[in-house]
Amino acid sequence: AGAGTDPEVRLSSLGLEEAERVRAIMSAGRRHNTTSTADQAAAASTPQIPATGSSASAPTVPRPPTLPVEVYRQPNHALLRMALANSPVLALPVVATVVAFMLELGFDGPLADVWGGPNAAVVGIGAIAMIGLVGGTAATVLRFYDLRLQRSGDDLGLQYGMLTQRQAEIPRERVQVLVEERSVPGRVVGVVGLTAHNASGARQRTASTLPAVPIADRRLVAAELLPGHDLDVAFLRHPPAARRRAVIRRLVPAAVAVAAALVLLESAWRLALLALLPIAIVSGLRAYAVLAHGETEDVIAGRQGVWTERISHIRRNRVQSASVSANWFQRRLGLATLEIHVAQPLGRVEILDLAAADARRLATELTKGTTSIGEPASRPPG
């Protein structure tokens, strides 16, 4: 039992029929409590007529459960493409090439004795990469195999898994943030990840994830998880000063590392580390190109990332508070970070390097529950 795919309470060693019965009882009770709270709020704002007879003391009857209806099924071939494309072990062939380059240029030491030469290094690390790729892909496919999104009344449910089958409920009224993740490999194979973060009293992560949604289906799935909101928000680029900060934040540590290597190391291959400098610059420019935020009457969205774009769609009516922070470097550039606080366990979402005036405006609006859509400081869309 919990607010997402990670349980707050676990009952083990139940029979299948008994587990389903307990789940149905808890689901019906939660729906009953939600309905009773809404009815009480409506009754508090409506003039009441005194009731007479036995009906005045009749208890509220829980709504009967609604049979789940499948609204979306994640294609297994999309899951396989995602698992292959996003595997971190794909970087190992690059590592093998670097090791071989170091050995070829005369790197002498224990590593050379282990691998026996550059060719052996490439073959060995390449073999490790293939084993890791197959194992990681198989684990992902087994976990999320045949994932189905179902609707039962006002609630959603996820059902997935091959060896271990899981069934999790998503109370739509408790979804506070919807996160869309677009990695570079994922874009190549045409899939994105969608995660709905739910409010919960638990400390652990309570989120429901669809890891491999085809790009053509993303709006359909998002409409179920966050009704009435379009993922394609009109994003606004952040000020040019944010580009300068994004590049400097990556270039300075890279320059320090390269300078230390040039001073401390004697091998000729240390000059290859100079390639870190243009990589840092390109990384900063990419981070700025992604950096943006958008607003609608119901949602505020923030976008950031380099290798993976992470777009957080935060429901305004789930925001608990908002604050603005700016370190010394941000203040010099007229920038600030907007911190949007939501219920635990997610806690908060940050939107980096906004214009300071925009950050203060948004914090005030989110705190007071007001909007001024269409009146942000003028900047080019992006």
GULUMVO-988608 format. One record per atom (N, C-alpha, C): residue in one letter; z, x, y. Coordinates in steps of 0.02 Angstrom, whole numbers, plus 50000, padded with zeros to 5 digits. Each point is the difference from the previous one (the first is absolute). Layout:
<pts>
AZXY/...
</pts>
This chain:
<pts>
A500005004349941/A500004995750059/A500005004450062/G499604998450049/G499965003950061/G499474997350045/A499855003750054/A499514997750049/A499335003349992/G499895003649947/G499365003549991/G499925002249928/T499605005249991/T499885002449932/T500555004649975/D500465002150044/D500585004049980/D500614995449998/P500344999449942/P500524994949992/P500655002050035/E500374994950024/E500675001050025/E500514998749943/V499844995349957/V500414998349942/V499565000049939/R500225003149947/R499605000449939/R500414997449940/L499714995349963/L500304997649938/L499565002649943/S500285004249958/S499625003249947/S500114996449933/S499545001349954/S500054997649931/S500014992549995/L499664996650046/L499924992849995/L499394998449957/G500034994349965/G499404997649967/G499504997650052/L499364999949981/L499484998350048/L500104992950028/E500144995249956/E500104993150023/E500624999450044/E500535003549982/E500614999850040/E499895003250069/A499645005650001/A499865003350064/A499594995550046/E499504996649972/E499594995450040/E500414994150025/R500474997549959/R500424994550022/R500455002050058/V500315006049994/V500445002450054/V499595001150064/R499405002949993/R499585001150059/R499834993450034/A499834994949961/A499814993550029/A500604996950035/I500605000849972/I500604997250033/I500125003450067/M499965006650001/M500125003750063/M499474998350052/S499374999449978/S499474998350047/S500104993150030/A500184995249957/A500124993250025/A500594999950048/G500535003849984/G500575000350045/G499835003050067/R499595005450000/R499825003050064/R499574995150041/R499544996649968/R499594995150037/R500434994450027/H500494998049962/H500454994750022/H500405002350061/N500265006149998/N500385002650057/N499575000650061/T499385002449992/T499545000750057/T499864993350031/T499874995049957/T499854993350025/T500604996950034/S500605000949971/S500614997250030/S500135003050068/T499905006650008/T500105003350065/T499524997250052/A499364999249980/A499504997350046/A500174992850018/D500244996049952/D500184993150014/D500594999650047/Q500495004449991/Q500585000150044/Q499805001850071/A499545004950007/A499785001950067/A499634994250033/A499584996449961/A499644994450029/A500484994450018/A500514998949958/A500484994650014/A500415001550062/A500155006550011/A500405001850059/A499634998550065/S499345000049999/S499614998950061/S499744992850004/T500194995549953/T499754993249999/T500594995250004/P499974994850045/P500544995050003/P500094996749932/Q500624999549977/Q500154997349935/Q500234992750005/I499794995949953/I500224993049995/I500504999649943/P500584997450011/P500504999749946/P499734996449940/A500095002849941/A499754997049939/A500554995849969/T499794994749966/T500484995549967/T499824999649927/G500484997949960/G499864999249929/G500065006549962/S499814999549937/S500065005749955/S499535005650018/S499464998650035/S499515005250017/S500285005150048/A500544998250036/A500275004750049/A500315006149968/S500254999449940/S500325005649967/S499585002949943/A499374998049995/A499585002449945/A499855007450010/P500115004149949/P499875007250007/P499255001450004/T499855005750031/T499305002250004/T499775002349931/V499434997549980/V499735001749934/V499525005950007/P500095005449961/P499535005650004/P499304997949984/R499525003150035/R499304998649986/R499825002349930/P499624996049965/P499785002349933/P499535005950007/P500015004649951/P499555005750004/P499274997949996/T499585003750036/T499284998850000/T499675005049954/L499544997649960/L499655004549954/L499615005250040/P500065006449981/P499645005250038/P499254999449992/V499645001450054/V499284999950001/V499755007050018/E499565002749960/E499745006750014/E499544999950060/V500165004150051/V499585000250060/V499615006550006/Y500205005149961/Y499635006350003/Y500165004149939/R499495003549974/R500105004649945/R499695006750020/Q500405005250000/Q499775006750018/Q499545002749946/P499395002050017/P499545002549948/P500275006549969/N499995000449935/N500255006049967/N499555006150013/H499364998850011/H499565005850015/H500165002850069/A500234995850047/A500225002550065/A500645004049993/L500454997849956/L500625003749987/L499845006949971/L499525000349954/L499815006349970/L499715004850051/R499574997450044/R499705004250052/R500545002650048/M500474995750018/M500545002250044/M500425005449968/A500184999049937/A500425004949965/A499665006849995/L499355000049987/L499645006349996/L499935003350069/A499824996050050/A499845002950066/A500625002650035/N500584996649992/N500605001950037/N500465004749962/S499785002449942/S500435004549962/S500115006550038/P500635002150011/P500135006250036/P499785006249962/V499914999549934/V499815005949962/V499275002050014/L499634995950036/L499325002050018/L500015006150046/A500585001450030/A500055005950043/A500075006449960/L500164999549936/L500115006149961/L499375004449993/P499404997249992/P499415004450000/P499945004250063/V500204997150058/V500005003850062/V500495005749995/V500604998549972/V500505005349991/V499735005549954/A499654997849948/A499725004949953/A499515004650035/T499594997250044/T499525004050037/T500345005150045/V500544997750034/V500375004550044/V500325005749960/V500304998249943/V500315005249958/V499485005149976/A499434997449979/A499475004549977/A499765004550056/F499964997350061/F499795003950058/F500505005650013/M500654998349995/M500525005150011/M499955005549948/L499904998149936/L499955005149948/L499385004350008/E499454997050021/E499385003650008/E500055005350054/L500404998550052/L500075004750055/L500545005249988/G500265000149940/G500465005449983/G500734998150002/F500154993550000/F500704997949997/F500295002549934/D500495004250003/D500275003149940/D500734998149993/G500194997649940/G500694998149990/G500074995949937/P500574996649991/P500124996149940/P499484994649989/L499744997050054/L499514994649992/L499375002549966/A499795006050016/A499405002749969/A500125001249925/D500605002149981/D500155001149930/D500014993349961/V500244994750033/V500034993549967/V499314997349986/W499585000050053/W499344996849993/W499485004749969/G500105006450007/G499525004749971/G499365000750039/G499954997550060/G499405000750039/G499814993550033/P499535000250048/P499824994050038/P499694994749957/N499575001749952/N499694994949958/N500524996249958/A500485003849974/A500534996749961/A500424995450044/A500095002050064/A500384995750045/A499654993450011/V499355000250011/V499624993950011/V500034995549939/V499905002949941/V500004996149938/V500704997049988/G500525004050007/G500674997649986/G500224994550046/I499925001050066/I500214994950047/I499554993949995/G499365001049985/G499554994449990/G500224995849940/A500225003249947/A500244996349941/A500634996050016/I500465003150038/I500604996450021/I499824994050042/A499505000850044/A499794994550043/A499734994249959/M499605001449950/M499714994749959/M500544996449960/I500485003749973/I500554996749963/I500404995550047/G500165002650060/G500384996050048/G499614993950023/L499345000950010/L499584994550023/L499994994349949/V499905001849937/V499984995049947/V500684996549993/G500535004050000/G500674997149992/G500194995650058/G499895002250062/G500174996050058/G499604993650004/T499355000549985/T499584994050001/T500224995049948/A500155002449940/A500224995549947/A500664996550019/A500475003650030/A500644997050019/A499904994650052/T499565001250050/T499884994950051/T499674993849971/V499505001049958/V499644994349971/V500474996049955/L500415003349960/L500464996449956/L500504996050040/R500225002650056/R500514996450039/R499724993950035/F499415000650032/F499744994550041/F499414996449967/Y499925000649935/Y499444996949965/Y500024992450007/D499414997150012/D499914992750001/D500484996750050/L500045002850060/L500454997350051/L499724993450027/R500444995050002/R499814993350024/R500474997750054/L499734997150053/L500394997050053/L499984992549991/Q500584996949995/Q500054992949986/Q500384996550056/R499844993750011/R500354995950051/R500344994249965/S500644999050017/S500384994449975/S500364996850058/G499734994450024/G500284996950060/G499905004550060/D500555001950033/D499975004350059/D500115007349982/D500085001549936/D500155006849979/D499415003149962/L500025006649997/L499505003849962/L500345003849944/G499605002049952/G500265004049945/G499505005149978/L500245005749976/L499585005249971/L500145000549926/Q499475000749961/Q500065001049928/Q499545005749981/Y500275005249967/Y499595005849985/Y500335004249946/G499615004849974/G500265004749950/G499684999249933/M499895005649965/M499724999849933/M500545000949947/L500335005749998/L500535001049951/L500644996350020/T500185000550064/T500584996450026/T499744994850050/Q500054993749983/Q499754994750044/Q500554998050049/R499814999650063/R500474998450053/R499774993750037/Q500504996250022/Q499864994050040/Q500494999950057/A499755000250061/A500435000450059/A499804994650050/E500494997050033/E499874994950050/E499995003150070/I499594997050044/I499965002250070/I500164993950043/P500614999450026/P500154994550046/P499645001150067/R499504996050013/R499595001350060/R500394999650064/E500524995850002/E500384999350062/E500405006350015/R500085004549950/R500405006050010/R499575006350009/V499344999349997/V499575005750013/V500045001850074/Q500185006350015/Q500085002050069/Q499475005050023/V499755004049954/V499495005050017/V499495000349943/L499364999950019/L499465001049952/L499675006650017/V499975004549952/V499735006750011/V499345000749962/E499495002250035/E499355001449970/E499895007550000/E499845002949943/E499895007249994/E499285001349980/R499665004150041/R499315001849988/R499955007649996/S499995002749940/S499925007249992/S499265001850003/V499865006350013/V499305002250002/V499674999149932/P500315002249944/P499694998649935/P499944992649986/G500494996050022/G499974992849989/G499414996950036/R499865002350061/R499424997550036/R499355001649963/V499985006049970/V499405002049964/V499874995349941/V500534998149965/V499914995649942/V500084992650018/G500134998650064/G499994993150023/G500624995949986/V500615003050001/V500614996349987/V500525001750053/V500474995450012/V500575001150043/V500634997649964/G500575002050024/G500644997849973/G500344995350049/L500314994749975/L500374995250042/L500714999449973/T500495000750044/T500714999649981/T500364995250047/A500334995149971/A500404995250039/A500745002149995/H500315001550056/H500705002050002/H500424993850016/N500504998849958/N500414994050006/N500695001850026/A500314995250034/A500695000950022/A500464999249939/S500535004149998/S500454999949943/S500655003450019/G500534998049965/G500645003350011/G500085006449959/A499515001449957/A500045006049959/A499805006250040/R500255005749978/R499835006250034/R499345002949975/Q499834998649937/Q499395002849974/Q499394996250027/R499415003049990/R499394997150026/R499864993449966/T499874994850040/T499804993549973/T499324998350029/A499495001849963/A499324999250023/A499564998049941/S499474996450015/S499534997949949/S499325003050017/T499715003649952/T499415004050014/T499414997849958/L499434999450033/L499354999549966/L499635006550016/P499985004749954/P499795006850016/P499255001050007/A499594995549973/A499275001249998/A499624993650014/V500024997850062/V499634994050020/V499325002250028/P499454997549972/P499355001750029/P499964998050073/I499665004050039/I499974998850072/I499754993050016/A499534997549959/A499734993350012/A500524994649990/D500555001449963/D500514995049985/D500625000650043/R500055005050042/R500635001550035/R500224994250045/R499534996750034/R500194994650045/R500234993949961/L499704998849942/L500214994549957/L500725000949976/V500165006049978/V500675001449976/V500504999850057/A499825002850057/A500465000150057/A500154993050025/A499514995549995/A500114993150022/A500534996549957/E500085002249937/E500524997249958/E500685003250016/L500015006450012/L500635003550012/L500274998750071/L499554999550048/L500194999050070/L499564994550029/P500144993749985/P499554994550020/P499904999750075/G499374998650018/G499834999250071/G499875006450037/H500035005849966/H499895006450034/H499385003349973/D499585002550045/D499395003549982/D500145007550002/L499845003549945/L500115007249998/L499605003750053/D499434997450019/D499565003550047/D500234998750071/V500575002850018/V500274999550068/V499585004250047/A499954997950063/A499675004050051/A500485005650021/F499875006049974/F500455005650013/F499845003350067/L500525002650033/L499945003750062/L500175007349988/R499565004450023/R500125007249993/R500575002050046/H500365005249980/H500555002650041/H499735004950052/P500395001650051/P499755004250056/P499755006749976/P499545003250038/P499755006749982/P500555005249992/A500564999050035/A500555004749992/A500265000149928/A499924994549963/A500214999749931/A499575004649956/R499375000850019/R499565004649963/R500255007250007/R500185001850062/R500255006750012/R500635001349959/R500454995249998/R500625000949962/R499865000349925/A499544995949975/A499845000049929/A499735006849978/V499585003150042/V499725006649982/V500545005450005/I500404999950053/I500515005250009/I500524999749945/R500194994049979/R500524999349948/R499785003249934/R499355000549989/R499765002949937/R499775007250010/L499755001650059/L499745006750011/L500555005250007/V500544998350034/V500545004950011/V500315002449935/P500224995549954/P500275002549937/P499505004149960/A499364998050001/A499495003849963/A499925006950030/A500005000550067/A499935006550033/A500595004549984/V500614997249998/V500595004049984/V499955002749929/A499784995749953/A499955002149930/A499475005549992/V499444999250034/V499465005049996/V500235006750030/A500334999750057/A500245006150032/A500515003749955/A500444996249968/A500505003149956/A499655003249940/A499484996749974/A499655002949942/A499635006350019/L499695000150059/L499635006050021/L500475005950010/V500624998650022/V500475005550012/V500335002449936/L500184995349956/L500415001849942/L499595002049939/L499394997549994/L499605001549940/L499505005550013/E499825003649948/E499545005650006/E499344998949965/S499964995249955/S499384998949963/S499464997350047/A499385001549981/A499444997850042/A499914992550001/W500224996749946/W499894992749997/W500414996250051/R500495003350033/R500404996450049/R499574997450058/L499435003250012/L499564997750054/L499724993049986/A499994998149936/A499754993349983/A500454994650029/L500635001750014/L500454995050029/L499804997950070/L499565003850032/L499764998050066/L499644993249997/A499774998249941/A499674993449992/A500484994350014/L500665001349997/L500494994750014/L499954997550072/L499785004350046/L499994998150070/L499494994550014/P499365000849980/P499544994450011/P500184993949959/I500305000949941/I500224994249961/I500534996150038/A500475003650032/A500524996650039/A499714996250058/I499505003050033/I499694996650057/I499644993749978/V499615000549946/V499654994249975/V500494994649977/S500555002049969/S500514995249979/S500294996350059/G500145003650055/G500264996750059/G499514995150031/L499365002050003/L499494995550028/L499934993849957/R500045000949934/R499974994349954/R500604995450010/A500595002850008/A500604996050011/A499944995850063/Y499725002950053/Y499914996350062/Y499484994549992/A499465001449963/A499484995049990/A500274993949964/V500495001049955/V500304994449963/V500524996450042/L500365003750042/L500584997350036/L499804994250046/A500314994249990/A499844994150040/A500524994649985/H499994994850042/H500424994249988/H499634993850022/G500214994349974/G499684993650017/G500524994550004/E499824994650034/E500464994550009/E499654993349990/T500364995349969/T499814993050000/T500624996050019/E499954993550003/E500584995950018/E500545000349947/D499825001349938/D500494999949946/D500175006849972/V499575005050011/V500075006449966/V499875005650050/I500355005649990/I499835006350033/I499845005049946/A499465003850009/A499765004649948/A499995007150028/G500185004849958/G499975007150017/G499605003749948/R499575004750022/R499585003849954/R500115007450011/Q500095003849946/Q500085007250004/Q499835003149933/G499955006749999/G499845003649939/G499455005050010/V499885004149950/V499465004950000/V499584999149937/W500285002049944/W499644999149936/W500004992749979/T500564996650014/T500074992949984/T500184996150063/E499584995350019/E500174995550055/E500514994949976/R500544999450037/R500524995249984/R500064995150058/I499824993749986/I500004994850051/I500574995149984/S500504999750044/S500584995749991/S499924993850043/H500004994249969/H499964993550035/H500704997049999/I500344999950059/I500694997750004/I500024993050030/R500304995349965/R500074993250026/R500505000050058/R499804997250056/R500444999950059/R500644996249986/N499964994549963/N500604995949989/N500475003149949/R499825005949971/R500455003549955/R500305006250032/V499825001350063/V500275005950035/V500724998650021/Q500455004649983/Q500704999350019/Q500155003250068/S499695005750013/S500085003350064/S499445005150008/A499945002750060/A499495005150013/A500295004950050/S499815006349994/S500245005250045/S499455005050014/V500095003950053/V499515004950021/V500345006850001/S499665005049972/S500265006950003/S499455004650022/A500205005550034/A499515005050024/A500345006750004/N499745004949963/N500285006750005/N499735003550062/W500205006350009/W499815003650061/W499245000750006/F499675001549945/F499275000850002/F499654993450015/Q500254994549971/Q499704993550015/Q500094998050072/R500595001350028/R500124998250070/R499535003850046/R499865006349986/R499545003850042/R499304997150000/L499814996949943/L499334997249994/L499974992550014/G500574997150018/G500014992850015/G499944995749938/L500255002549942/L499954996449937/L500694997949976/A500024995549952/A500634997849970/A499854997149931/T500524999649959/T499964997149933/T500364993350000/L499674994849976/L500304993449994/L500294999349930/E500654998649996/E500344998949936/E500154992649992/I499694997049949/I500084992849987/I500474999349941/H500574996850011/H500504999449948/H499944993249965/V499955000349934/V499974994049959/V500575000349949/A500044994849959/A500554999649952/A499945005649948/Q500575001849972/Q500015004949946/Q499654997149938/P499745004249956/P500095007349997/P499485004050039/L499474996850025/L499495003850037/L500305003050063/G500394996050036/G500385002750057/G499625000150065/R499465004050004/R499645000650063/R499295002449988/V499584998650050/V499315002450000/V499895003250068/E499685005950000/E499885003650062/E499264999850019/I499884999350065/I499335000750027/I500035006050047/L499655005449983/L500065006450034/L499575000450062/D500255003650049/D499615002450058/D499624994550036/L500344994650014/L499754995050046/L500075002450071/A499624997150046/A500165001150071/A500704997350012/A500405003750038/A500704998150008/A500074992950027/A499564998050046/A500054993350028/A499854994749947/D499525001249956/D499844995349947/D500574999549950/A500325005749985/A500554999949953/A500584995850027/R500165000850064/R500544996150030/R499824992650002/R499384998550016/R499794992950003/R500064996849931/L499755003449949/L500024997149933/L500724999249976/A500435004950015/A500704999549979/A500334993950033/T499854998950063/T500294994250035/T499754993549970/E499344999649987/E499724993949971/E500284998549931/L500055005249959/L500244998949932/L500744998050000/T500385002750046/T500714998450003/T500104992950026/K499614997950049/K500084993450031/K499584994649966/G499565002149954/G499584995149966/G499434997450042/T499775004050049/T499444997950043/T499405004349985/T499414997850024/T499395003949991/T499614999950065/S499585005050009/S499535000250057/S499345002549974/I499754996749946/I499385002149969/I499444999750052/G499615005350001/G499455000350047/G500175003450065/E500645002450006/E500205003350062/E500295006949989/P499765003849950/P500255006949993/P499675004550051/A500285006050008/A499685004850044/A499295001449974/S499535000750046/S499305000649980/S499875006649966/R499724999549939/R499795005849962/R499414997849958/P499585004749979/P499434998049960/P500224997549932/P499684994849973/P500164997649933/P499795005149948/G500314999849941/G499825004649947/G500324998249935/
</pts>
